[in-house]
Amino acid sequence: RMNYLPSESIIHINDQVVTTGSTVYPRNLILGHVVDAGFDGAGVAKYALLKPAADIRSLEQVFIMTDYNAG
């Protein structure tokens, strides 16, 4: 689930979600497709629920980021 998306974001079911690129990840790496979207409980920001592009059951290694400081 992607949280805190701008409220003006236009999100459609089946939209493809890709990385924007960084020093760690390449640009246009497919993360998944939108299966649901809407406003958060406060109605301030949007969220998108994704179906992962990868078969999670076949992964042997994963990397989980618990904190990220873009500054």
N, C-alpha and C positions, 0 to 999 in steps of 0.2 A: 504494500500500500504506500502510495506517495502522498504525503500530507503537506499542508501549508502551501498549496499552489495558489497563485494569485487569483482573486475572485473574478477577474476579467478573462482568465484563461478559457479558451474554447477547446473543450475535450469531447471527443466522439468515441463511442464504443468501436473497438477494433483499431483505434489509432495505434501506430507503432511507436514505441518509446525507445530512444537511443541515447547514448552518452554524448555529451557535448565536447568531450575531449579534455585532457589535462596532462600533466607531466607523468601521471601514473597510468591512465586509461586512454586508449585510442578514441578518436572521434567516430561516431556512428556505429558503435558496438551495440547490437540489438539486445535490449533488456527484456522486452516482452510486449504484450498488446493489452490495451485497456479493455476490461470486461465490465467495469462499473465506474461511475463517477458521480460526484455531487458536492454539496456544501457540507462543511463540518457542522458539528452540533450547535456552534454559536452563529453559523450562517455568515461568517467573516471570510473564510478561506475555502478553497476547494480541495478535494482529494480525488485520487484515481486508484482503483484497484487493478492490478496487473496480473495477467497470466504469464508466468516466466517463459522466456524463449527457450531456456535450457530445460532438459528433463532432470528435475531436481533429484530424482531417485538414482540417476546414473553418475552424479558428481562424486569424485573421490577426494577433492580438497575444496575448501571454501575459505574466503577471507571476509570477516565481518568487521565493519567500521562501527564503533560505538560512539565516537565523537569526531567532529570535523571542524576545523577552524580555517575558514577560507581567507582570513586576513593575513 
